[in-house]
Amino acid sequence: MHLEIATEPARLDRPNEDFIAASPSAVVLLDGAGTPPGSDCGCAHGVAWFVTRLGVNLLASVTNQPDRALTDCLADAITTTAALHPECDLTHPGTPSATVIAVRLTGQDLEYLVLADSTLILEHTDPTAGPVAITDDREAQVGAALRGSMDAVPTGTPAHADALRGYVEAMRAHRNQQDGFWVATADPSAAYAALTGSVPRADVTGFTMLSDGASRLVDRFHLADWTEALKLIRDHGPAALIREVRTAELSDINGQRWPRGKAHDDAAVATVTL
């Protein structure tokens, strides 16, 4: 397994809330949901603290328990992480949360778990088959009905900051609900809402994980398709994809062409060749 990673914060004065870690048999990528200024989250530690500890605990569980289902490993990691800060209000609707991708390689299979809107791309050995993108779009489906006022005003303005805070707080009512969307928080039951599956290891040449700050080149900006994005990563490394994302963001800093919650987002890419 050959692994390359790249990650970059949205801003140098704020911690990176994306996280990547790997062992010889597993790779995990998490993307923390930031808390807008003016909103409370009930946790004194913050999103980056939560994501780092959840990611470390998840990688340990996935690696050390090769026969345990990935959903169970994630549930264990959520429980272990929650126990690290019992003094915080973990029932708060804004308690820190994260998207999760986990891939584990066994002797015969590639097993995967995807929770929320980070993206896993599988590359198949069949040259006629294109890359397969796996993402959990339930959050986007819920958000589409709630983001109108945020998308209507220029990014970076006080009006946009107010609208973003309102959007995030409105989304909390749908978080980890049967008719809403699911993310990793302090409740281990969310793990069992993840998308999971496996493919024969012999059928794939590699895989790539992207946080939504990196995948936006394809799924929000539509400046490339997955085949083109993967070629850029394979030819020039994962940092090249993030550079393309930043170039696009800077060309539309006010969000007029591509309305979005943040002009820049934390971006993370992990790519593996088998």
Secondary structure, 3 states (H helix, E strand, C coil): CEEEEEEECCCCCCCCCEEEEEECCEEEEEEECCCCCCCCCCCCCCHHHHHHHHHHHHHHHHHHCCCCCHHHHHHHHHHHHHCCCCCCCCCCCCCCCEEEEEEEECCCEEEEEEECCCEEEEEECCCCCCCEEEECCHHHHHHHCCCHHHHCCCCCCHHHHHHHHHHHHHHHCCECCCCCECCECCCHHHHHHCEEEEEEHHHEEEEEEECHHHHHHHHCCCCCCHHHHHHHHHHHCHHHHHHHHHHHHHHCCCCCCCCCCCCCCCEEEEEEEC
